[in-house]
Amino acid sequence: SALSIWQMGVMRSATSELATNWLPSVERVNQMNTDTSDFRIAEFQHVLNTDSVAMAGIEKTLADNLNTFEEDHQAYLKLISSPEERQLYEEFATD
């Protein structure tokens, strides 16, 4: 039973690590992916539109999407906690 209790402690530690460290990072990366998709959709709408009033509204949407991406990007940078994750981020930033 002592071994079982010890193993449960190990499991709790791993679960805590996932919940407090890795999942927030994954959530931010997913949000950045969504932000990028929203930006691309607005770009497509802008290219297809010929009305200057509508295009001005779309340009505002583009600026808002870019700001949202940058906010999520900065939040993600604060969540990087391991050298491996830092290396992956550096590769992403280079691309």
All heavy atoms as an XYZ file, in Angstrom:
757
protein
N       0.829     -1.197      0.000
C       0.000      0.000      0.000
C       0.873      1.261      0.000
O       0.480      2.284     -0.545
C      -0.969     -0.024      1.174
O      -0.294      0.048      2.405
N       2.040      1.190      0.624
C       2.929      2.351      0.624
C       3.399      2.664     -0.796
O       3.485      3.835     -1.180
C       4.126      2.092      1.529
N       3.663      1.618     -1.569
C       4.064      1.819     -2.958
C       2.937      2.477     -3.756
O       3.175      3.381     -4.557
C       4.467      0.490     -3.595
C       4.905      0.556     -5.057
C       6.147      1.426     -5.217
C       5.162     -0.846     -5.579
N       1.718      2.051     -3.515
C       0.563      2.633     -4.197
C       0.420      4.113     -3.853
O       0.170      4.942     -4.733
C      -0.718      1.899     -3.815
O      -0.663      0.573     -4.248
N       0.579      4.444     -2.604
C       0.479      5.840     -2.181
C       1.595      6.659     -2.826
O       1.365      7.778     -3.304
C       0.499      5.950     -0.638
C      -0.788      5.349     -0.074
C       0.675      7.391     -0.195
C      -0.796      5.235      1.418
N       2.787      6.108     -2.878
C       3.897      6.813     -3.499
C       3.630      7.032     -4.991
O       3.846      8.120     -5.519
C       5.193      6.027     -3.289
C       6.375      6.693     -3.931
C       7.051      7.783     -3.481
C       6.986      6.322     -5.168
N       8.057      8.129     -4.351
C       8.040      7.225     -5.396
C       6.757      5.308     -6.088
C       8.847      7.153     -6.520
C       7.576      5.241     -7.196
C       8.602      6.154     -7.396
N       3.135      5.986     -5.674
C       2.820      6.093     -7.104
C       1.732      7.133     -7.356
O       1.786      7.873     -8.335
C       2.392      4.732     -7.667
C       3.509      3.766     -7.877
C       4.450      4.190     -8.996
O       4.158      5.065     -9.799
N       5.627      3.577     -9.022
N       0.748      7.189     -6.474
C      -0.315      8.189     -6.612
C       0.255      9.597     -6.463
O      -0.179     10.536     -7.142
C      -1.429      7.929     -5.617
C      -2.235      6.679     -5.972
S      -3.491      6.282     -4.761
C      -4.650      7.579     -5.055
N       1.235      9.763     -5.599
C       1.907     11.057     -5.452
C       2.646     11.448     -6.720
O       2.632     12.609     -7.133
N       3.292     10.477     -7.360
C       3.991     10.717     -8.623
C       2.981     11.120     -9.701
O       3.215     12.066    -10.468
C       4.801      9.478     -9.049
C       5.336      9.626    -10.470
C       5.933      9.213     -8.070
N       1.851     10.409     -9.756
C       0.810     10.731    -10.725
C       0.252     12.133    -10.483
O       0.006     12.891    -11.417
C      -0.328      9.709    -10.671
C       0.013      8.407    -11.321
S      -1.278      7.128    -11.325
C      -2.745      7.905    -10.830
N       0.046     12.486     -9.227
C      -0.479     13.808     -8.897
C       0.491     14.891     -9.336
O       0.095     15.926     -9.871
C      -0.731     13.917     -7.397
C      -1.352     15.230     -6.981
C      -1.571     15.266     -5.462
N      -2.331     16.400     -5.038
C      -1.873     17.653     -4.976
N      -0.655     17.923     -5.352
N      -2.650     18.634     -4.562
N       1.765     14.663     -9.144
C       2.786     15.632     -9.556
C       2.770     15.818    -11.071
O       2.833     16.942    -11.565
C       4.153     15.166     -9.082
O       5.152     16.031     -9.542
N       2.687     14.724    -11.795
C       2.664     14.801    -13.261
C       1.399     15.496    -13.750
O       1.438     16.318    -14.668
C       2.761     13.398    -13.863
N       0.277     15.188    -13.125
C      -0.984     15.825    -13.493
C      -0.941     17.321    -13.216
O      -1.393     18.134    -14.027
C      -2.150     15.179    -12.720
O      -2.186     13.782    -13.027
C      -3.475     15.806    -13.095
N      -0.384     17.683    -12.105
C      -0.252     19.091    -11.759
C       0.633     19.824    -12.754
O       0.337     20.951    -13.169
C       0.301     19.235    -10.340
O       0.478     20.588    -10.013
N       1.713     19.197    -13.165
C       2.625     19.783    -14.155
C       1.906     20.034    -15.474
O       2.035     21.103    -16.074
C       3.825     18.851    -14.372
C       4.759     19.263    -15.479
C       5.643     20.440    -15.133
O       5.757     20.794    -13.945
O       6.209     21.025    -16.068
N       1.122     19.055    -15.907
C       0.367     19.222    -17.150
C      -0.662     20.346    -17.038
O      -0.794     21.174    -17.938
C      -0.346     17.919    -17.521
C       0.526     16.828    -18.110
C      -0.262     15.539    -18.232
C       1.073     17.251    -19.450
N      -1.386     20.367    -15.949
C      -2.472     21.336    -15.790
C      -1.975     22.757    -15.615
O      -2.596     23.698    -16.105
C      -3.350     20.937    -14.611
N      -0.875     22.940    -14.924
C      -0.432     24.297    -14.614
C       0.647     24.819    -15.557
O       0.832     26.028    -15.655
C       0.103     24.386    -13.175
O       1.196     23.481    -13.019
C      -0.984     24.066    -12.172
N       1.348     23.926    -16.249
C       2.446     24.374    -17.095
C       2.160     24.165    -18.577
O       2.211     25.106    -19.356
C       3.742     23.655    -16.695
C       4.933     24.143    -17.487
O       4.933     25.246    -17.990
N       5.934     23.309    -17.606
N       1.854     22.942    -18.966
C       1.756     22.634    -20.390
C       0.434     23.054    -21.008
O       0.422     23.593    -22.119
C       2.010     21.144    -20.618
C       3.429     20.800    -20.333
C       3.914     20.176    -19.213
C       4.575     21.127    -21.112
N       5.280     20.079    -19.266
C       5.715     20.659    -20.428
C       4.750     21.771    -22.328
C       6.996     20.806    -20.930
C       6.034     21.913    -22.817
C       7.126     21.429    -22.114
N      -0.671     22.810    -20.351
C      -1.956     23.138    -20.963
C      -2.143     24.624    -21.227
O      -2.653     24.986    -22.290
C      -3.106     22.572    -20.128
C      -3.250     21.050    -20.211
C      -4.416     20.575    -19.362
C      -3.404     20.575    -21.633
N      -1.737     25.523    -20.341
C      -1.864     26.948    -20.686
C      -1.042     27.318    -21.931
O      -1.493     28.123    -22.749
C      -1.339     27.662    -19.438
C      -1.614     26.707    -18.322
C      -1.365     25.352    -18.928
N       0.126     26.722    -22.089
C       0.930     26.989    -23.285
C       0.231     26.482    -24.538
O       0.170     27.179    -25.554
C       2.300     26.315    -23.176
O       3.057     26.874    -22.149
N      -0.298     25.282    -24.471
C      -1.002     24.697    -25.614
C      -2.232     25.543    -25.952
O      -2.522     25.802    -27.129
C      -1.396     23.229    -25.322
C      -2.336     22.690    -26.382
C      -0.152     22.364    -25.219
N      -2.931     25.993    -24.938
C      -4.111     26.830    -25.155
C      -3.730     28.124    -25.881
O      -4.419     28.552    -26.813
C      -4.773     27.147    -23.816
C      -6.084     27.873    -23.943
C      -6.733     28.079    -22.588
O      -6.788     27.121    -21.793
O      -7.183     29.205    -22.338
N      -2.640     28.757    -25.488
C      -2.194     30.002    -26.141
C      -1.766     29.739    -27.581
O      -2.069     30.534    -28.481
C      -1.043     30.652    -25.377
C      -1.463     31.395    -24.180
C      -2.359     32.551    -24.551
N      -2.825     33.163    -23.331
C      -3.536     34.255    -23.271
N      -3.891     34.876    -24.367
N      -3.920     34.727    -22.118
N      -1.063     28.652    -27.826
C      -0.647     28.330    -29.189
C      -1.874     28.087    -30.059
O      -1.934     28.559    -31.210
C       0.304     27.111    -29.203
C       0.514     26.589    -30.614
C       1.631     27.484    -28.571
N      -2.857     27.390    -29.546
C      -4.095     27.174    -30.299
C      -4.802     28.496    -30.586
O      -5.348     28.697    -31.670
C      -5.025     26.221    -29.565
C      -4.584     24.788    -29.671
O      -3.879     24.405    -30.598
N      -4.993     23.976    -28.718
N      -4.797     29.403    -29.627
C      -5.418     30.698    -29.830
C      -4.669     31.497    -30.889
O      -5.283     32.172    -31.718
C      -5.492     31.488    -28.518
C      -6.292     32.767    -28.633
C      -7.711     32.543    -29.099
O      -8.423     31.690    -28.591
N      -8.128     33.287    -30.109
N      -3.340     31.401    -30.888
C      -2.545     32.073    -31.919
C      -2.879     31.506    -33.302
O      -2.955     32.255    -34.288
C      -1.049     31.920    -31.623
C      -0.573     32.741    -30.459
S       1.093     32.317    -29.884
C       2.073     32.565    -31.349
N      -3.105     30.203    -33.386
C      -3.492     29.576    -34.646
C      -4.841     30.122    -35.108
O      -5.020     30.446    -36.293
C      -3.545     28.056    -34.472
C      -3.857     27.347    -35.766
O      -3.387     27.728    -36.823
N      -4.662     26.308    -35.680
N      -5.780     30.247    -34.195
C      -7.096     30.802    -34.526
C      -6.969     32.258    -34.960
O      -7.610     32.689    -35.927
C      -8.044     30.682    -33.321
O      -8.173     29.302    -32.979
C      -9.409     31.265    -33.629
N      -6.149     33.020    -34.246
C      -5.927     34.426    -34.612
C      -5.388     34.538    -36.038
O      -5.810     35.408    -36.809
C      -4.941     35.093    -33.646
C      -5.446     35.169    -32.219
O      -6.674     35.087    -31.995
O      -4.597     35.291    -31.310
N      -4.460     33.668    -36.384
C      -3.886     33.675    -37.735
C      -4.954     33.362    -38.778
O      -5.025     34.016    -39.822
C      -2.728     32.661    -37.833
O      -1.753     32.987    -36.848
C      -2.092     32.664    -39.202
N      -5.801     32.383    -38.480
C      -6.876     32.023    -39.409
C      -7.851     33.184    -39.589
O      -8.274     33.489    -40.714
C      -7.630     30.793    -38.901
O      -6.784     29.681    -38.859
N      -8.199     33.832    -38.481
C      -9.111     34.987    -38.563
C      -8.502     36.100    -39.408
O      -9.196     36.746    -40.203
C      -9.439     35.510    -37.165
C     -10.284     34.548    -36.347
O     -10.848     33.589    -36.923
O     -10.384     34.760    -35.124
N      -7.205     36.321    -39.256
C      -6.517     37.345    -40.036
C      -6.555     36.999    -41.522
O      -6.838     37.857    -42.364
C      -5.071     37.488    -39.549
C      -4.334     38.625    -40.182
C      -4.421     39.900    -39.653
C      -3.549     38.425    -41.309
C      -3.744     40.967    -40.239
C      -2.867     39.481    -41.898
C      -2.971     40.754    -41.360
N      -6.275     35.742    -41.857
C      -6.271     35.317    -43.263
C      -7.665     35.448    -43.888
O      -7.795     35.827    -45.059
C      -5.784     33.873    -43.393
C      -4.356     33.677    -42.928
C      -3.381     34.273    -43.911
N      -2.017     33.973    -43.494
C      -1.067     34.862    -43.396
N      -1.310     36.119    -43.688
N       0.140     34.524    -43.013
N      -8.691     35.130    -43.125
C     -10.059     35.271    -43.626
C     -10.356     36.738    -43.936
O     -10.922     37.062    -44.985
C     -11.073     34.702    -42.615
C     -10.962     33.178    -42.567
C     -12.504     35.122    -42.971
C     -11.686     32.541    -41.391
N      -9.976     37.624    -43.027
C     -10.199     39.051    -43.257
C      -9.391     39.545    -44.455
O      -9.868     40.386    -45.232
C      -9.859     39.849    -42.002
N      -8.160     39.034    -44.622
C      -7.365     39.401    -45.800
C      -8.081     38.998    -47.081
O      -8.140     39.768    -48.041
C      -6.010     38.689    -45.766
C      -4.935     39.385    -45.017
C      -3.606     38.675    -45.145
O      -3.558     37.435    -45.203
O      -2.596     39.388    -45.191
N      -8.620     37.807    -47.085
C      -9.342     37.307    -48.253
C     -10.550     38.197    -48.546
O     -10.799     38.561    -49.701
C      -9.766     35.858    -48.009
C     -10.496     35.231    -49.156
C      -9.829     34.937    -50.339
C     -11.836     34.926    -49.054
C     -10.493     34.359    -51.404
C     -12.515     34.341    -50.125
C     -11.845     34.059    -51.300
N     -11.295     38.557    -47.506
C     -12.449     39.438    -47.690
C     -12.011     40.794    -48.239
O     -12.689     41.385    -49.085
C     -13.191     39.627    -46.366
C     -13.898     38.384    -45.895
C     -14.448     38.542    -44.487
O     -14.016     39.394    -43.728
N     -15.419     37.702    -44.148
N     -10.887     41.289    -47.777
C     -10.371     42.579    -48.232
C     -10.009     42.530    -49.711
O     -10.320     43.454    -50.474
C      -9.151     42.968    -47.396
C      -8.693     44.362    -47.622
N      -7.771     44.681    -48.592
C      -9.027     45.525    -47.004
C      -7.549     45.992    -48.558
N      -8.291     46.523    -47.603
N      -9.362     41.466    -50.124
C      -8.959     41.328    -51.524
C     -10.169     41.244    -52.449
O     -10.169     41.807    -53.548
C      -8.055     40.076    -51.702
C      -7.848     39.738    -53.159
C      -6.724     40.292    -51.008
N     -11.215     40.573    -51.997
C     -12.395     40.394    -52.843
C     -13.310     41.615    -52.872
O     -14.144     41.736    -53.764
C     -13.207     39.186    -52.363
C     -12.550     37.826    -52.543
C     -13.460     36.736    -52.016
C     -12.224     37.572    -54.003
N     -13.152     42.530    -51.927
C     -14.076     43.646    -51.804
C     -13.611     44.828    -52.646
O     -12.424     45.092    -52.768
C     -14.179     44.059    -50.336
C     -15.554     44.519    -49.994
O     -16.122     45.340    -50.687
N     -16.085     43.980    -48.905
N     -14.589     45.560    -53.189
C     -14.267     46.758    -53.961
C     -14.856     48.024    -53.340
O     -14.486     49.119    -53.742
C     -14.800     46.628    -55.401
O     -16.203     46.389    -55.373
C     -14.096     45.487    -56.135
N     -15.716     47.866    -52.373
C     -16.342     49.005    -51.707
C     -15.373     49.593    -50.678
O     -14.920     48.892    -49.765
C     -17.638     48.551    -51.028
C     -18.338     49.664    -50.286
O     -18.238     50.825    -50.725
O     -18.982     49.371    -49.259
N     -15.060     50.886    -50.807
C     -14.054     51.497    -49.928
C     -14.511     51.546    -48.472
O     -13.688     51.421    -47.559
C     -13.698     52.900    -50.425
O     -14.835     53.731    -50.432
N     -15.805     51.711    -48.221
C     -16.302     51.734    -46.839
C     -16.149     50.351    -46.210
O     -15.683     50.213    -45.076
C     -17.778     52.204    -46.794
C     -18.340     52.084    -45.392
C     -17.900     53.633    -47.313
N     -16.518     49.330    -46.967
C     -16.375     47.959    -46.465
C     -14.907     47.615    -46.261
O     -14.538     46.974    -45.269
C     -17.032     46.972    -47.423
N     -14.065     48.058    -47.174
C     -12.630     47.772    -47.055
C     -12.040     48.445    -45.819
O     -11.190     47.867    -45.142
C     -11.887     48.216    -48.311
C     -12.169     47.312    -49.500
S     -11.451     47.880    -51.041
C      -9.721     47.756    -50.705
N     -12.505     49.640    -45.490
C     -12.031     50.323    -44.281
C     -12.422     49.531    -43.040
O     -11.632     49.395    -42.093
C     -12.590     51.735    -44.217
N     -13.636     48.983    -43.023
C     -14.069     48.149    -41.903
C     -13.240     46.882    -41.788
O     -12.879     46.448    -40.688
N     -12.928     46.299    -42.926
C     -12.112     45.084    -42.943
C     -10.690     45.399    -42.472
O     -10.077     44.618    -41.740
C     -12.123     44.439    -44.337
C     -13.535     43.947    -44.674
C     -11.126     43.296    -44.424
C     -13.731     43.553    -46.124
N     -10.167     46.560    -42.858
C      -8.829     46.949    -42.409
C      -8.790     47.122    -40.886
O      -7.802     46.785    -40.248
C      -8.387     48.229    -43.117
C      -8.052     47.984    -44.573
C      -7.868     49.252    -45.378
O      -7.920     50.364    -44.804
O      -7.670     49.133    -46.608
N      -9.890     47.628    -40.327
C      -9.991     47.729    -38.862
C      -9.986     46.330    -38.253
O      -9.304     46.077    -37.255
C     -11.260     48.481    -38.460
C     -11.633     48.370    -37.002
C     -11.403     49.659    -36.278
C     -11.929     49.651    -34.865
N     -11.321     48.710    -33.970
N     -10.705     45.415    -38.859
C     -10.727     44.021    -38.395
C      -9.333     43.410    -38.482
O      -8.904     42.706    -37.557
C     -11.728     43.193    -39.221
O     -13.035     43.757    -39.079
C     -11.750     41.743    -38.799
N      -8.627     43.685    -39.558
C      -7.261     43.176    -39.710
C      -6.361     43.697    -38.595
O      -5.593     42.928    -38.001
C      -6.685     43.578    -41.071
C      -7.188     42.807    -42.275
C      -6.792     43.512    -43.565
C      -6.678     41.382    -42.261
N      -6.463     44.983    -38.304
C      -5.640     45.564    -37.235
C      -5.998     44.944    -35.882
O      -5.114     44.638    -35.075
C      -5.826     47.076    -37.196
N      -7.296     44.754    -35.641
C      -7.732     44.128    -34.382
C      -7.209     42.696    -34.280
O      -6.746     42.271    -33.211
C      -9.261     44.137    -34.269
C      -9.834     45.527    -34.087
O      -9.066     46.464    -33.755
O     -11.051     45.689    -34.287
N      -7.288     41.949    -35.381
C      -6.788     40.566    -35.391
C      -5.291     40.520    -35.129
O      -4.810     39.658    -34.388
C      -7.100     39.886    -36.721
C      -8.558     39.581    -36.912
O      -9.339     39.609    -35.978
N      -8.948     39.315    -38.139
N      -4.575     41.448    -35.719
C      -3.126     41.494    -35.514
C      -2.795     41.823    -34.058
O      -1.902     41.213    -33.464
C      -2.502     42.518    -36.459
C      -1.000     42.493    -36.607
C      -0.519     41.121    -37.064
C      -0.557     43.564    -37.581
N      -3.532     42.748    -33.468
C      -3.320     43.083    -32.052
C      -3.634     41.901    -31.146
O      -2.904     41.636    -30.188
C      -4.170     44.289    -31.657
C      -3.645     45.575    -32.239
O      -2.473     45.697    -32.558
N      -4.525     46.545    -32.411
N      -4.704     41.194    -31.451
C      -5.068     40.022    -30.655
C      -3.987     38.951    -30.746
O      -3.609     38.345    -29.743
C      -6.420     39.447    -31.121
O      -7.418     40.458    -30.994
C      -6.831     38.240    -30.297
N      -3.481     38.728    -31.957
C      -2.390     37.757    -32.131
C      -1.185     38.170    -31.289
O      -0.585     37.339    -30.612
C      -1.989     37.632    -33.602
C      -0.821     36.714    -33.804
C      -1.022     35.353    -33.943
C       0.477     37.198    -33.829
C       0.053     34.489    -34.113
C       1.559     36.354    -33.988
C       1.350     34.994    -34.136
N      -0.824     39.431    -31.338
C       0.353     39.891    -30.608
C       0.159     39.748    -29.093
O       1.090     39.373    -28.378
C       0.695     41.334    -30.974
C       2.036     41.779    -30.475
C       3.197     40.878    -30.896
O       3.218     40.366    -32.033
O       4.107     40.679    -30.067
N      -1.045     40.006    -28.609
C      -1.332     39.813    -27.178
C      -1.167     38.346    -26.797
O      -0.550     38.026    -25.765
C      -2.748     40.282    -26.853
C      -2.921     41.780    -26.886
C      -4.379     42.199    -26.787
O      -5.260     41.332    -26.592
O      -4.632     43.409    -26.932
N      -1.721     37.456    -27.613
C      -1.588     36.021    -27.334
C      -0.134     35.574    -27.453
O       0.336     34.745    -26.675
C      -2.479     35.203    -28.276
C      -3.950     35.360    -27.948
O      -4.277     35.539    -26.759
O      -4.772     35.312    -28.877
N       0.581     36.125    -28.407
C       1.993     35.800    -28.589
C       2.806     36.199    -27.358
O       3.613     35.411    -26.848
C       2.508     36.504    -29.847
C       3.936     36.269    -30.130
N       4.837     37.284    -30.282
C       4.649     35.123    -30.290
C       6.025     36.790    -30.518
N       5.950     35.477    -30.535
N       2.596     37.405    -26.869
C       3.321     37.868    -25.682
C       2.955     37.028    -24.450
O       3.819     36.718    -23.620
C       3.050     39.349    -25.419
C       3.622     40.268    -26.481
C       5.115     40.086    -26.678
O       5.881     39.968    -25.730
N       5.536     40.046    -27.940
N       1.683     36.657    -24.335
C       1.260     35.806    -23.218
C       1.923     34.436    -23.311
O       2.333     33.862    -22.292
C      -0.261     35.666    -23.201
N       2.046     33.907    -24.527
C       2.704     32.609    -24.698
C       4.176     32.681    -24.302
O       4.685     31.763    -23.657
C       2.566     32.119    -26.143
C       3.418     30.903    -26.406
C       3.053     29.665    -25.865
C       4.583     30.984    -27.142
C       3.850     28.546    -26.072
C       5.374     29.878    -27.354
C       5.002     28.660    -26.816
O       5.795     27.567    -27.011
N       4.846     33.746    -24.689
C       6.268     33.875    -24.360
C       6.508     33.772    -22.862
O       7.512     33.194    -22.426
C       6.822     35.200    -24.882
C       6.973     35.310    -26.391
C       7.430     36.711    -26.774
C       7.929     34.269    -26.924
N       5.603     34.282    -22.072
C       5.739     34.221    -20.614
C       5.546     32.805    -20.078
O       5.974     32.500    -18.969
C       4.731     35.158    -19.958
C       4.994     36.609    -20.259
C       3.906     37.485    -19.694
C       4.116     38.928    -20.125
N       3.008     39.790    -19.734
N       4.898     31.947    -20.864
C       4.599     30.582    -20.413
C       5.681     29.573    -20.788
O       5.653     28.432    -20.325
C       3.251     30.119    -20.993
C       2.032     30.899    -20.528
C       0.802     30.478    -21.332
C       1.796     30.693    -19.042
N       6.640     29.958    -21.617
C       7.704     29.027    -22.009
C       8.525     28.683    -20.772
O       9.028     29.565    -20.087
C       8.592     29.628    -23.103
C       7.774     29.827    -24.371
C       9.798     28.732    -23.377
C       8.523     30.524    -25.485
N       8.636     27.387    -20.499
C       9.272     26.986    -19.237
C      10.398     25.972    -19.379
O      11.074     25.688    -18.407
C       8.213     26.422    -18.287
O       7.627     25.275    -18.859
N      10.600     25.430    -20.559
C      11.664     24.425    -20.693
C      12.567     24.784    -21.866
O      12.148     25.467    -22.807
C      11.061     23.035    -20.914
O      10.482     22.956    -22.201
N      13.793     24.294    -21.832
C      14.707     24.551    -22.955
C      14.190     23.973    -24.276
O      14.368     24.584    -25.325
C      16.004     23.854    -22.537
C      15.918     23.706    -21.061
C      14.464     23.604    -20.730
N      13.527     22.816    -24.206
C      12.986     22.205    -25.417
C      11.905     23.087    -26.022
O      11.853     23.290    -27.238
C      12.413     20.808    -25.114
C      13.444     19.803    -24.690
C      13.729     19.853    -23.190
O      13.017     20.555    -22.439
O      14.694     19.203    -22.769
N      11.036     23.602    -25.175
C       9.970     24.471    -25.658
C      10.561     25.771    -26.213
O      10.106     26.293    -27.225
C       8.980     24.775    -24.529
C       7.738     25.486    -24.985
C       6.730     25.686    -23.871
O       7.039     25.417    -22.685
O       5.623     26.145    -24.187
N      11.592     26.299    -25.564
C      12.268     27.516    -26.040
C      12.873     27.265    -27.419
O      12.774     28.104    -28.304
C      13.351     27.940    -25.044
C      14.208     29.100    -25.474
C      13.507     30.411    -25.593
N      12.966     30.824    -24.317
C      12.144     31.845    -24.170
N      11.796     32.563    -25.220
N      11.653     32.157    -23.000
N      13.475     26.099    -27.625
C      14.071     25.761    -28.918
C      12.994     25.677    -30.001
O      13.173     26.191    -31.102
C      14.833     24.446    -28.829
C      15.481     24.047    -30.142
C      16.201     22.715    -30.051
O      16.275     22.107    -29.004
N      16.726     22.272    -31.173
N      11.872     25.035    -29.685
C      10.771     24.948    -30.649
C      10.248     26.339    -30.996
O       9.954     26.634    -32.159
C       9.644     24.080    -30.094
C       9.919     22.587    -30.053
C       8.809     21.878    -29.281
C      10.054     22.035    -31.445
N      10.147     27.199    -29.986
C       9.684     28.556    -30.246
C      10.668     29.302    -31.145
O      10.261     30.011    -32.068
C       9.476     29.346    -28.949
C       9.233     30.797    -29.254
C       8.005     31.201    -29.769
C      10.235     31.743    -29.118
C       7.780     32.518    -30.111
C      10.025     33.060    -29.461
C       8.799     33.444    -29.946
O       8.586     34.741    -30.311
N      11.961     29.147    -30.903
C      12.968     29.819    -31.716
C      12.872     29.359    -33.181
O      13.015     30.173    -34.092
C      14.373     29.575    -31.171
C      14.629     30.206    -29.805
C      14.503     31.713    -29.798
O      14.743     32.364    -30.840
O      14.127     32.252    -28.735
N      12.624     28.075    -33.395
C      12.444     27.560    -34.760
C      11.200     28.184    -35.391
O      11.227     28.566    -36.573
C      12.337     26.037    -34.751
C      13.633     25.348    -34.410
C      13.466     23.848    -34.253
O      12.426     23.296    -34.661
O      14.402     23.212    -33.720
N      10.116     28.279    -34.631
C       8.894     28.911    -35.116
C       9.152     30.370    -35.473
O       8.761     30.846    -36.540
C       7.800     28.824    -34.046
C       6.678     29.800    -34.252
C       5.712     29.570    -35.212
C       6.593     30.954    -33.475
C       4.679     30.479    -35.405
C       5.568     31.859    -33.654
C       4.616     31.627    -34.625
N       9.836     31.092    -34.610
C      10.101     32.515    -34.835
C      10.968     32.723    -36.074
O      10.789     33.687    -36.814
C      10.757     33.124    -33.602
N      11.903     31.815    -36.307
C      12.765     31.910    -37.483
C      11.962     31.697    -38.759
O      12.161     32.404    -39.742
C      13.901     30.868    -37.399
O      14.654     31.114    -36.217
C      14.807     30.955    -38.608
N      11.025     30.746    -38.712
C      10.187     30.473    -39.887
C       9.223     31.623    -40.125
O       8.868     31.960    -41.184
C       9.416     29.170    -39.727
C      10.333     27.963    -39.816
O      11.447     28.096    -40.334
O       9.914     26.879    -39.359
